[in-house]
Amino acid sequence: MALVLHAGNSNKNAFKSLIAAAYSGVPVELVKNFEMGVSNKTPEFLKMNPLGKVPVLETPDGPIFESNAIARYVTRLKSDNPLYGSSLIEYAHIEQWIDFAATEIDTNIGRWLYPRLGFGPYLPPAEEAAISALKRALGALNTHLASNTYLVGHSVTLADIIMTCNLYLGFIRVLTKTFTSEFPHVERYFWTMVNQPNFHKIMGEVKQAEAVIPVQSARKPSQPKEPVKPKTKNEPKKEAKEHAKPKAEDADEEEEAPKPKPKNPLDLLPPSKMILDEWKRLYSNTKTNFREVAIKGFWDMYDPEGYSLWFCDYKYNDENTVSFVTLNKVGGFLQRMDLARKYAFGKMLVIGSEPPFKVKGLWLFRGQEIPQFVMEECYDMELYEWTKVDISDEAQKERVSQMIEDQEPFEGEALLDAKCFK
Ligand SMILES: N[C@@H](CCC(=O)N[C@@H](CS)C(=O)NCC(=O)O)C(=O)O
């Protein structure tokens, strides 16, 4: 019978044990009809956790509260669980990163986020201190992840589960792309983790915050995208409570007429003789003689002034040890490229008949550079090495043709899959 976990279905602390359970094959299910603030305040609930906080796990031996304790319990239900490492030192390192995730990451995200949500007074200097402590912690994490795929050892452990769940809350509420780009290895780690099937089925699609969540107050001030810097100079002393009020200049900003959405700079480029949709139609409609019809048609249409071609090469191929995880990773990338559909065409090849699989691709982009909005908004771009195709080099041109037509073998190897973005 499944163990019952009391929490709502979007609670990152509950995710920890649900993900650990998914990895361990332990049946854990969320209690039905949980209502935050109601279900966790009943006398029955308070007997399980006197603080009335979630999550709480009901076990045959009694309830457990504190999400990390619950996740450890669930993990230990499977004997010799690889989530717990396989040596004393691994066990210690897992505990080390669990504590780091709690004290350095979760605490500082909380100190930044919760006052903004109205849980406690919003004090800009306190926010700045939280952000700087968080940056220090993320810097250390980034350095560790520069040479480690996972926190400990060579596969997912409980430390990765807890770290990712704690980062999750930050990523969806306050850690914008501008903020996280300072920590590229943390980004790569986070997105790799949340796209693992056992994470994805619990967390669903994760979307990074586009702006820091505004301070919740009666009259919402408009918020800058980046953390508010405290004003120190010439600022009259105010009571702590007053900081919670929207600042006058923010309110003024809010009342300004909405600015028209700026045009995508790619729409301002000189017109091109190449009509992307025509190429996409030719690609889709060519069923036979692909080389003679589609590939020849491509080179006839290709406008090297209006468009550029790029090879991409996944930087972490040694992580591609499971075929469907690799395919999902590439599928997710293509989904996230949706924002570039008007300006791009792509082929992604998953290469090899044995793991680790190689992921290589070819992209056609409007303009001479990879569009900046794609670099900024699609985190996958940083997971690849990008090389501009030199079409005066016949060998590179031939490689482009082979990638478009899914030639197999490709560079001497079988194709596991070829996906097209059109
Ligand atoms: N350290 C605890 C934190 C638990 C916690 O703060 N839970 C929040 C929701 S995420 C809660 O139940 N708050 C309700 C309350 O404070 O009454 C854990 O990891 O389980």
The ligand as an ORCA input file, in Angstrom:
! r2SCAN-3c Opt
* xyz 0 1
  N      11.728     22.782      6.898
  C      10.390     22.361      6.557
  C       9.632     23.533      5.984
  C       8.156     23.262      5.972
  C       7.378     24.480      5.580
  O       7.774     25.632      5.839
  N       6.211     24.239      5.001
  C       5.364     25.323      4.571
  C       4.914     25.092      3.147
  S       6.275     24.843      2.059
  C       4.110     25.286      5.464
  O       3.546     24.251      5.678
  N       3.682     26.437      5.943
  C       2.484     26.524      6.685
  C       2.662     27.246      7.995
  O       3.753     27.820      8.197
  O       1.705     27.244      8.743
  C      10.468     21.203      5.541
  O      11.444     21.139      4.791
  O       9.557     20.366      5.503
*
